[in-house]
């Protein structure tokens, strides 16, 4: 039998208690590519324990709109407003990355 009174390195309860943050780049290039609408789509569909915020440049100009989900360190590139519900349902609610949307530079195998 396992002694559950002593904390392990990072128990599941602590992992689940960490809230997520969705950052949507709002710098010039991403804005031209529709980042304002992507941010609005995330804000319109709130998820418990998830903070959505505008971000300054994420350093991936020309591949946007860029979305970074923290603390997961998952990057999505070229996000369209109509894809936001999929990211919310699959990633933020069900904990599964949206493979076809992952940004190739940081997730080369998807």
The first five atom37 places (N, CA, C, CB, O) and aatype in JSON, in Angstrom:
{
  "aatype": [20, 20, 20, 20, 20, 20, 20, 20, 20, 20, 20, 20, 20, 20, 20, 20, 20, 20, 20, 20, 20, 20, 20, 20, 20, 20, 20, 20, 20, 20, 20, 20, 20, 20, 20, 20, 20, 20, 20, 20, 20, 20, 20, 20, 20, 20, 20, 20, 20, 20, 20, 20, 20, 20, 20, 20, 20, 20, 20, 20, 20, 20, 20, 20, 20, 20, 20, 20, 20, 20, 20, 20, 20, 20, 20, 20, 20, 20, 20, 20, 20, 20, 20, 20, 20, 20, 20, 20, 20, 20, 20, 20, 20, 20, 20, 20, 20, 20, 20, 20, 20, 20, 20, 20, 20, 20, 20, 20, 20, 20],
  "atom_mask": [
    [1, 1, 1, 1, 1],
    [1, 1, 1, 1, 1],
    [1, 1, 1, 1, 1],
    [1, 1, 1, 1, 1],
    [1, 1, 1, 1, 1],
    [1, 1, 1, 1, 1],
    [1, 1, 1, 1, 1],
    [1, 1, 1, 1, 1],
    [1, 1, 1, 1, 1],
    [1, 1, 1, 1, 1],
    [1, 1, 1, 1, 1],
    [1, 1, 1, 1, 1],
    [1, 1, 1, 1, 1],
    [1, 1, 1, 1, 1],
    [1, 1, 1, 1, 1],
    [1, 1, 1, 1, 1],
    [1, 1, 1, 1, 1],
    [1, 1, 1, 1, 1],
    [1, 1, 1, 1, 1],
    [1, 1, 1, 1, 1],
    [1, 1, 1, 1, 1],
    [1, 1, 1, 1, 1],
    [1, 1, 1, 1, 1],
    [1, 1, 1, 1, 1],
    [1, 1, 1, 1, 1],
    [1, 1, 1, 1, 1],
    [1, 1, 1, 1, 1],
    [1, 1, 1, 1, 1],
    [1, 1, 1, 1, 1],
    [1, 1, 1, 1, 1],
    [1, 1, 1, 1, 1],
    [1, 1, 1, 1, 1],
    [1, 1, 1, 1, 1],
    [1, 1, 1, 1, 1],
    [1, 1, 1, 1, 1],
    [1, 1, 1, 1, 1],
    [1, 1, 1, 1, 1],
    [1, 1, 1, 1, 1],
    [1, 1, 1, 1, 1],
    [1, 1, 1, 1, 1],
    [1, 1, 1, 1, 1],
    [1, 1, 1, 1, 1],
    [1, 1, 1, 1, 1],
    [1, 1, 1, 1, 1],
    [1, 1, 1, 1, 1],
    [1, 1, 1, 1, 1],
    [1, 1, 1, 1, 1],
    [1, 1, 1, 1, 1],
    [1, 1, 1, 1, 1],
    [1, 1, 1, 1, 1],
    [1, 1, 1, 1, 1],
    [1, 1, 1, 1, 1],
    [1, 1, 1, 1, 1],
    [1, 1, 1, 1, 1],
    [1, 1, 1, 1, 1],
    [1, 1, 1, 1, 1],
    [1, 1, 1, 1, 1],
    [1, 1, 1, 1, 1],
    [1, 1, 1, 1, 1],
    [1, 1, 1, 1, 1],
    [1, 1, 1, 1, 1],
    [1, 1, 1, 1, 1],
    [1, 1, 1, 1, 1],
    [1, 1, 1, 1, 1],
    [1, 1, 1, 1, 1],
    [1, 1, 1, 1, 1],
    [1, 1, 1, 1, 1],
    [1, 1, 1, 1, 1],
    [1, 1, 1, 1, 1],
    [1, 1, 1, 1, 1],
    [1, 1, 1, 1, 1],
    [1, 1, 1, 1, 1],
    [1, 1, 1, 1, 1],
    [1, 1, 1, 1, 1],
    [1, 1, 1, 1, 1],
    [1, 1, 1, 1, 1],
    [1, 1, 1, 1, 1],
    [1, 1, 1, 1, 1],
    [1, 1, 1, 1, 1],
    [1, 1, 1, 1, 1],
    [1, 1, 1, 1, 1],
    [1, 1, 1, 1, 1],
    [1, 1, 1, 1, 1],
    [1, 1, 1, 1, 1],
    [1, 1, 1, 1, 1],
    [1, 1, 1, 1, 1],
    [1, 1, 1, 1, 1],
    [1, 1, 1, 1, 1],
    [1, 1, 1, 1, 1],
    [1, 1, 1, 1, 1],
    [1, 1, 1, 1, 1],
    [1, 1, 1, 1, 1],
    [1, 1, 1, 1, 1],
    [1, 1, 1, 1, 1],
    [1, 1, 1, 1, 1],
    [1, 1, 1, 1, 1],
    [1, 1, 1, 1, 1],
    [1, 1, 1, 1, 1],
    [1, 1, 1, 1, 1],
    [1, 1, 1, 1, 1],
    [1, 1, 1, 1, 1],
    [1, 1, 1, 1, 1],
    [1, 1, 1, 1, 1],
    [1, 1, 1, 1, 1],
    [1, 1, 1, 1, 1],
    [1, 1, 1, 1, 1],
    [1, 1, 1, 1, 1],
    [1, 1, 1, 1, 1],
    [1, 1, 1, 1, 1],
    [1, 1, 1, 1, 1]
  ],
  "atom_positions": [
    [[0.85, -1.18, 0.0], [0.0, 0.0, 0.0], [0.89, 1.24, 0.0], [-0.97, 0.0, 1.23], [1.93, 1.27, 0.67]],
    [[0.5, 2.26, -0.74], [1.27, 3.49, -0.86], [0.82, 4.5, 0.18], [1.13, 4.08, -2.26], [-0.37, 4.67, 0.43]],
    [[1.8, 5.16, 0.79], [1.5, 6.21, 1.76], [1.17, 7.49, 1.01], [2.7, 6.43, 2.73], [2.06, 8.13, 0.45]],
    [[-0.1, 7.87, 0.99], [-0.52, 9.07, 0.25], [-0.45, 10.34, 1.08], [-1.92, 8.89, -0.27], [-0.74, 11.42, 0.58]],
    [[-0.07, 10.21, 2.35], [0.0, 11.41, 3.19], [1.24, 12.24, 2.9], [-0.01, 11.02, 4.65], [1.26, 13.44, 3.19]],
    [[2.28, 11.63, 2.31], [3.5, 12.34, 1.98], [3.48, 12.76, 0.51], [4.74, 11.47, 2.28], [3.2, 11.93, -0.35]],
    [[3.77, 14.03, 0.22], [3.75, 14.49, -1.18], [4.89, 13.87, -1.98], [3.83, 16.02, -1.24], [6.0, 13.69, -1.47]],
    [[4.6, 13.54, -3.23], [5.65, 13.07, -4.15], [6.24, 14.28, -4.84], [5.08, 12.04, -5.19], [5.95, 15.42, -4.46]],
    [[7.07, 14.06, -5.85], [7.73, 15.17, -6.54], [6.74, 16.21, -7.05], [8.55, 14.64, -7.7], [6.9, 17.4, -6.77]],
    [[5.74, 15.79, -7.79], [4.72, 16.72, -8.29], [3.41, 15.94, -8.43], [5.15, 17.36, -9.67], [3.1, 15.42, -9.5]],
    [[2.64, 15.88, -7.36], [1.41, 15.1, -7.4], [0.42, 15.65, -8.41], [0.78, 15.07, -6.03], [0.45, 16.83, -8.77]],
    [[-0.47, 14.76, -8.86], [-1.47, 15.15, -9.86], [-2.33, 16.31, -9.37], [-2.35, 13.96, -10.21], [-2.72, 17.17, -10.16]],
    [[-2.63, 16.35, -8.08], [-3.46, 17.44, -7.57], [-2.78, 18.78, -7.76], [-3.78, 17.22, -6.1], [-3.45, 19.78, -8.02]],
    [[-1.45, 18.82, -7.64], [-0.72, 20.07, -7.85], [-0.71, 20.4, -9.33], [0.71, 19.97, -7.29], [-0.89, 21.56, -9.71]],
    [[-0.49, 19.4, -10.18], [-0.47, 19.63, -11.62], [-1.8, 20.2, -12.09], [-0.16, 18.33, -12.37], [-1.83, 21.1, -12.92]],
    [[-2.91, 19.67, -11.57], [-4.22, 20.12, -11.99], [-4.55, 21.51, -11.45], [-5.28, 19.13, -11.55], [-5.36, 22.22, -12.03]],
    [[-3.91, 21.89, -10.34], [-4.18, 23.18, -9.73], [-3.52, 24.33, -10.5], [-3.71, 23.18, -8.29], [-3.89, 25.49, -10.31]],
    [[-2.57, 24.03, -11.35], [-1.88, 25.07, -12.11], [-2.82, 25.55, -13.21], [-0.53, 24.54, -12.71], [-3.24, 24.76, -14.07]],
    [[-3.15, 26.82, -13.19], [-4.05, 27.34, -14.22], [-3.27, 27.61, -15.5], [-4.76, 28.63, -13.73], [-2.06, 27.86, -15.48]],
    [[-3.97, 27.55, -16.6], [-3.35, 27.78, -17.9], [-3.56, 29.21, -18.33], [-3.91, 26.82, -18.95], [-4.47, 29.9, -17.88]],
    [[-2.68, 29.64, -19.22], [-2.77, 30.96, -19.8], [-2.65, 30.81, -21.32], [-1.67, 31.92, -19.23], [-1.73, 30.17, -21.81]],
    [[-3.57, 31.41, -22.02], [-3.52, 31.45, -23.48], [-3.05, 32.84, -23.87], [-4.93, 31.1, -24.13], [-3.7, 33.83, -23.54]],
    [[-1.93, 32.9, -24.56], [-1.39, 34.18, -25.02], [-1.56, 34.25, -26.53], [0.11, 34.35, -24.61], [-1.16, 33.34, -27.26]],
    [[-2.15, 35.33, -26.99], [-2.36, 35.54, -28.42], [-1.57, 36.78, -28.82], [-3.88, 35.7, -28.77], [-1.85, 37.88, -28.35]],
    [[-0.59, 36.58, -29.7], [0.24, 37.7, -30.14], [-0.62, 38.78, -30.79], [1.32, 37.21, -31.13], [-1.5, 38.5, -31.6]],
    [[-0.34, 40.02, -30.41], [-1.06, 41.16, -30.97], [-0.11, 42.16, -31.6], [-1.91, 41.85, -29.9], [-0.45, 43.33, -31.76]],
    [[1.09, 41.7, -31.95], [2.05, 42.58, -32.59], [1.66, 42.79, -34.06], [3.47, 42.0, -32.48], [0.72, 42.17, -34.55]],
    [[2.37, 43.66, -34.73], [1.99, 44.11, -36.08], [1.68, 42.99, -37.07], [3.07, 44.94, -36.63], [0.6, 42.98, -37.66]],
    [[2.61, 42.07, -37.28], [2.41, 41.04, -38.3], [1.24, 40.13, -37.95], [3.68, 40.22, -38.49], [0.4, 39.84, -38.8]],
    [[1.19, 39.67, -36.71], [0.08, 38.8, -36.3], [-1.26, 39.53, -36.41], [0.3, 38.3, -34.86], [-2.26, 38.94, -36.81]],
    [[-1.27, 40.81, -36.04], [-2.51, 41.59, -36.17], [-2.98, 41.64, -37.62], [-2.3, 43.02, -35.64], [-4.17, 41.51, -37.9]],
    [[-2.03, 41.83, -38.53], [-2.37, 41.86, -39.96], [-2.91, 40.51, -40.43], [-1.15, 42.24, -40.8], [-3.67, 40.44, -41.39]],
    [[-2.52, 39.45, -39.73], [-2.95, 38.1, -40.09], [-4.22, 37.67, -39.36], [-1.83, 37.12, -39.81], [-4.64, 36.52, -39.48]],
    [[-4.84, 38.58, -38.59], [-6.12, 38.29, -37.95], [-6.07, 37.96, -36.47], [-6.76, 37.18, -38.64], [-7.01, 37.37, -35.93]],
    [[-4.99, 38.33, -35.79], [-4.84, 37.98, -34.38], [-5.89, 38.63, -33.48], [-3.47, 38.39, -33.91], [-6.27, 38.06, -32.46]],
    [[-6.37, 39.8, -33.85], [-7.39, 40.46, -33.04], [-8.66, 39.61, -32.98], [-7.72, 41.87, -33.61], [-9.28, 39.47, -31.93]],
    [[-9.03, 39.04, -34.1], [-10.21, 38.18, -34.18], [-10.0, 36.87, -33.42], [-10.57, 37.89, -35.64], [-10.93, 36.34, -32.81]],
    [[-8.77, 36.35, -33.45], [-8.45, 35.13, -32.72], [-8.56, 35.38, -31.22], [-7.03, 34.62, -33.08], [-9.15, 34.57, -30.5]],
    [[-8.01, 36.48, -30.76], [-8.12, 36.85, -29.34], [-9.58, 37.0, -28.94], [-7.35, 38.17, -29.07], [-9.99, 36.51, -27.89]],
    [[-10.36, 37.67, -29.76], [-11.79, 37.85, -29.48], [-12.52, 36.52, -29.39], [-12.44, 38.72, -30.55], [-13.41, 36.35, -28.56]],
    [[-12.14, 35.57, -30.25], [-12.78, 34.25, -30.24], [-12.47, 33.5, -28.94], [-12.31, 33.42, -31.45], [-13.36, 32.85, -28.39]],
    [[-11.24, 33.59, -28.45], [-10.9, 32.96, -27.17], [-11.66, 33.62, -26.03], [-9.38, 33.03, -26.91], [-12.18, 32.93, -25.14]],
    [[-11.74, 34.94, -26.03], [-12.43, 35.68, -24.97], [-13.92, 35.35, -24.96], [-12.21, 37.19, -25.14], [-14.54, 35.29, -23.9]],
    [[-14.5, 35.13, -26.14], [-15.93, 34.85, -26.26], [-16.31, 33.47, -25.73], [-16.35, 34.97, -27.7], [-17.48, 33.21, -25.45]],
    [[-15.32, 32.58, -25.59], [-15.58, 31.21, -25.12], [-14.73, 30.92, -23.87], [-15.28, 30.18, -26.24], [-13.77, 30.16, -23.95]],
    [[-15.09, 31.52, -22.74], [-14.26, 31.36, -21.54], [-14.24, 29.92, -21.02], [-14.74, 32.28, -20.44], [-15.23, 29.19, -21.11]],
    [[-13.1, 29.54, -20.47], [-12.9, 28.22, -19.86], [-12.44, 28.44, -18.43], [-11.86, 27.35, -20.67], [-11.59, 29.3, -18.17]],
    [[-13.0, 27.68, -17.5], [-12.62, 27.8, -16.09], [-11.12, 27.58, -15.92], [-13.4, 26.8, -15.24], [-10.54, 26.69, -16.54]],
    [[-10.51, 28.38, -15.09], [-9.08, 28.29, -14.75], [-8.16, 28.52, -15.95], [-8.78, 26.94, -14.16], [-7.01, 28.07, -15.94]],
    [[-8.65, 29.2, -16.96], [-7.82, 29.55, -18.13], [-7.9, 31.06, -18.31], [-8.29, 28.8, -19.44], [-8.99, 31.63, -18.43]],
    [[-6.74, 31.71, -18.32], [-6.66, 33.14, -18.55], [-6.28, 33.37, -20.0], [-5.64, 33.81, -17.59], [-5.35, 32.74, -20.5]],
    [[-6.98, 34.24, -20.66], [-6.68, 34.6, -22.04], [-6.15, 36.03, -22.04], [-7.94, 34.46, -22.98], [-6.76, 36.92, -21.44]],
    [[-5.02, 36.24, -22.71], [-4.47, 37.59, -22.73], [-3.79, 37.89, -24.06], [-3.5, 37.78, -21.6], [-3.3, 37.0, -24.75]],
    [[-3.78, 39.17, -24.37], [-3.04, 39.66, -25.52], [-1.56, 39.61, -25.16], [-3.48, 41.1, -25.94], [-1.18, 39.87, -24.02]],
    [[-0.74, 39.29, -26.14], [0.69, 39.22, -25.92], [1.4, 40.17, -26.86], [1.21, 37.78, -26.1], [0.91, 40.46, -27.96]],
    [[2.55, 40.64, -26.42], [3.4, 41.35, -27.36], [4.04, 40.31, -28.26], [4.5, 42.22, -26.61], [3.68, 39.13, -28.19]],
    [[4.96, 40.71, -29.09], [5.55, 39.81, -30.08], [6.1, 38.54, -29.44], [6.66, 40.53, -30.82], [6.83, 38.6, -28.44]],
    [[5.75, 37.41, -30.0], [6.24, 36.11, -29.54], [7.45, 35.65, -30.35], [5.13, 35.07, -29.63], [7.96, 34.55, -30.15]],
    [[7.91, 36.5, -31.26], [9.14, 36.22, -31.99], [9.02, 35.26, -33.15], [10.13, 35.7, -31.05], [10.03, 34.7, -33.59]],
    [[7.83, 35.04, -33.65], [7.63, 34.11, -34.75], [6.91, 34.8, -35.92], [6.83, 32.87, -34.28], [6.01, 34.23, -36.54]],
    [[7.32, 36.02, -36.19], [6.66, 36.86, -37.19], [6.51, 36.15, -38.54], [7.44, 38.15, -37.37], [7.42, 35.48, -39.03]],
    [[5.35, 36.33, -39.12], [5.06, 35.75, -40.42], [4.42, 34.38, -40.35], [6.31, 35.67, -41.22], [4.03, 33.83, -41.38]],
    [[4.3, 33.81, -39.15], [3.72, 32.49, -38.98], [2.44, 32.54, -38.15], [4.72, 31.55, -38.32], [1.95, 31.51, -37.69]],
    [[1.91, 33.71, -37.98], [0.77, 33.91, -37.11], [-0.56, 33.84, -37.81], [0.88, 35.22, -36.43], [-0.67, 33.53, -39.0]],
    [[-1.54, 34.14, -37.03], [-1.51, 34.52, -35.64], [-0.95, 33.39, -34.75], [-2.9, 34.92, -35.18], [-1.31, 32.22, -34.89]],
    [[-0.07, 33.79, -33.84], [0.56, 32.85, -32.93], [-0.22, 32.77, -31.62], [2.03, 33.24, -32.67], [-0.64, 33.79, -31.08]],
    [[-0.39, 31.54, -31.13], [-1.03, 31.29, -29.85], [-0.09, 30.41, -29.04], [-2.45, 30.62, -30.03], [0.36, 29.37, -29.51]],
    [[0.19, 30.82, -27.82], [1.05, 30.06, -26.91], [0.23, 29.72, -25.67], [2.34, 30.87, -26.53], [-0.37, 30.59, -25.04]],
    [[0.22, 28.43, -25.34], [-0.51, 27.98, -24.16], [0.51, 27.61, -23.08], [-1.44, 26.76, -24.49], [1.35, 26.73, -23.27]],
    [[0.39, 28.3, -21.95], [1.29, 28.11, -20.81], [0.53, 27.47, -19.66], [1.92, 29.44, -20.36], [-0.67, 27.73, -19.56]],
    [[1.1, 26.69, -18.82], [2.51, 26.32, -18.77], [2.87, 25.15, -19.68], [2.88, 25.97, -17.37], [3.98, 24.63, -19.61]],
    [[1.94, 24.75, -20.54], [2.16, 23.59, -21.42], [3.29, 23.81, -22.43], [0.88, 23.26, -22.16], [3.88, 22.85, -22.92]],
    [[3.58, 25.08, -22.73], [4.56, 25.44, -23.76], [4.17, 24.84, -25.12], [5.97, 24.95, -23.35], [5.02, 24.31, -25.84]],
    [[2.9, 24.93, -25.44], [2.4, 24.46, -26.73], [2.11, 25.67, -27.59], [1.11, 23.57, -26.56], [1.4, 26.6, -27.19]],
    [[2.69, 25.65, -28.79], [2.58, 26.75, -29.75], [1.68, 26.32, -30.91], [3.98, 27.18, -30.27], [1.82, 25.23, -31.46]],
    [[0.75, 27.2, -31.25], [-0.08, 27.02, -32.43], [0.19, 28.19, -33.36], [-1.6, 26.91, -32.06], [0.19, 29.34, -32.93]],
    [[0.4, 27.91, -34.63], [0.67, 28.96, -35.61], [-0.4, 29.01, -36.67], [2.02, 28.75, -36.25], [-1.03, 28.0, -36.98]],
    [[-0.59, 30.19, -37.23], [-1.58, 30.36, -38.3], [-2.99, 30.08, -37.83], [-1.25, 29.47, -39.45], [-3.81, 29.55, -38.6]],
    [[-3.3, 30.41, -36.59], [-4.6, 30.11, -36.02], [-5.68, 31.02, -36.61], [-4.56, 30.26, -34.48], [-5.51, 32.24, -36.7]],
    [[-6.76, 30.41, -37.02], [-7.92, 31.13, -37.55], [-8.99, 31.22, -36.46], [-8.48, 30.43, -38.82], [-9.09, 30.32, -35.63]],
    [[-9.79, 32.29, -36.46], [-10.83, 32.42, -35.44], [-11.76, 31.21, -35.37], [-11.64, 33.67, -35.71], [-12.19, 30.82, -34.28]],
    [[-12.08, 30.63, -36.51], [-12.98, 29.48, -36.51], [-12.34, 28.2, -35.97], [-13.47, 29.23, -37.92], [-13.04, 27.21, -35.74]],
    [[-11.01, 28.21, -35.75], [-10.33, 27.06, -35.16], [-10.25, 27.14, -33.64], [-8.93, 26.95, -35.73], [-9.91, 26.15, -32.99]],
    [[-10.56, 28.29, -33.08], [-10.46, 28.49, -31.64], [-11.33, 27.5, -30.85], [-10.86, 29.92, -31.29], [-10.84, 26.95, -29.86]],
    [[-12.59, 27.24, -31.24], [-13.38, 26.25, -30.48], [-12.72, 24.86, -30.44], [-14.77, 26.12, -31.1], [-12.86, 24.15, -29.44]],
    [[-12.01, 24.48, -31.48], [-11.31, 23.2, -31.49], [-10.17, 23.19, -30.47], [-10.77, 22.89, -32.9], [-9.99, 22.21, -29.75]],
    [[-9.4, 24.28, -30.42], [-8.31, 24.39, -29.44], [-8.88, 24.35, -28.03], [-7.49, 25.69, -29.66], [-8.33, 23.7, -27.14]],
    [[-9.97, 25.05, -27.83], [-10.59, 25.08, -26.5], [-11.06, 23.69, -26.09], [-11.77, 26.08, -26.47], [-10.74, 23.21, -25.01]],
    [[-11.81, 23.06, -26.96], [-12.37, 21.75, -26.61], [-11.29, 20.67, -26.48], [-13.39, 21.32, -27.66], [-11.23, 19.96, -25.48]],
    [[-10.45, 20.58, -27.5], [-9.48, 19.49, -27.52], [-8.31, 19.71, -26.56], [-8.95, 19.31, -28.93], [-7.93, 18.8, -25.83]],
    [[-7.72, 20.92, -26.55], [-6.54, 21.16, -25.74], [-6.89, 21.61, -24.32], [-5.65, 22.2, -26.4], [-6.49, 20.98, -23.35]],
    [[-7.64, 22.69, -24.21], [-7.87, 23.28, -22.89], [-8.82, 22.46, -22.02], [-8.43, 24.66, -23.05], [-8.64, 22.4, -20.8]],
    [[-9.8, 21.82, -22.62], [-10.75, 21.03, -21.83], [-10.33, 19.57, -21.72], [-12.15, 21.13, -22.44], [-10.37, 18.99, -20.64]],
    [[-9.94, 18.96, -22.86], [-9.62, 17.53, -22.86], [-8.14, 17.2, -22.74], [-10.15, 16.92, -24.11], [-7.78, 16.03, -22.64]],
    [[-7.27, 18.22, -22.74], [-5.85, 17.99, -22.54], [-5.1, 17.34, -23.69], [-5.68, 17.16, -21.36], [-4.03, 16.78, -23.49]],
    [[-5.66, 17.41, -24.9], [-5.03, 16.82, -26.08], [-4.6, 17.93, -27.03], [-6.0, 15.84, -26.79], [-5.4, 18.8, -27.38]],
    [[-3.36, 17.9, -27.46], [-2.89, 18.88, -28.43], [-3.63, 18.72, -29.75], [-1.37, 18.75, -28.65], [-4.0, 17.61, -30.14]],
    [[-3.85, 19.83, -30.43], [-4.47, 19.78, -31.76], [-3.32, 19.6, -32.75], [-5.33, 21.1, -32.08], [-2.71, 20.57, -33.19]],
    [[-3.04, 18.35, -33.08], [-1.84, 17.99, -33.84], [-1.68, 18.77, -35.14], [-1.87, 16.51, -34.15], [-0.59, 19.26, -35.44]],
    [[-2.74, 18.9, -35.9], [-2.65, 19.54, -37.21], [-2.41, 21.05, -37.14], [-3.91, 19.29, -37.99], [-2.11, 21.67, -38.16]],
    [[-2.53, 21.63, -35.95], [-2.34, 23.07, -35.79], [-1.03, 23.44, -35.11], [-3.49, 23.65, -35.01], [-0.68, 24.62, -35.04]],
    [[-0.29, 22.45, -34.61], [0.94, 22.74, -33.88], [1.93, 23.48, -34.77], [1.57, 21.45, -33.36], [2.06, 23.19, -35.96]],
    [[2.63, 24.42, -34.18], [3.61, 25.22, -34.89], [4.86, 24.36, -35.15], [3.97, 26.5, -34.08], [5.51, 23.89, -34.22]],
    [[5.17, 24.17, -36.41], [6.2, 23.24, -36.86], [7.58, 23.5, -36.26], [6.29, 23.29, -38.35], [8.34, 22.55, -36.04]],
    [[7.91, 24.75, -35.99], [9.26, 25.06, -35.5], [9.51, 24.49, -34.1], [9.47, 26.59, -35.49], [10.63, 24.05, -33.8]],
    [[8.51, 24.49, -33.25], [8.68, 23.99, -31.89], [8.1, 22.6, -31.69], [8.05, 24.94, -30.92], [8.38, 21.94, -30.69]],
    [[7.29, 22.15, -32.63], [6.68, 20.82, -32.55], [6.83, 20.14, -33.92], [5.15, 20.91, -32.13], [5.83, 19.93, -34.61]],
    [[8.05, 19.81, -34.34], [8.29, 19.33, -35.71], [7.55, 18.05, -36.08], [9.76, 19.11, -35.9], [7.21, 17.87, -37.25]],
    [[7.29, 17.16, -35.13], [6.56, 15.94, -35.45], [5.06, 16.08, -35.22], [7.1, 14.8, -34.64], [4.3, 15.15, -35.49]],
    [[4.65, 17.22, -34.72], [3.24, 17.42, -34.45], [2.77, 16.75, -33.24], [2.44, 16.97, -35.54], [1.59, 16.84, -32.9]]
  ]
}
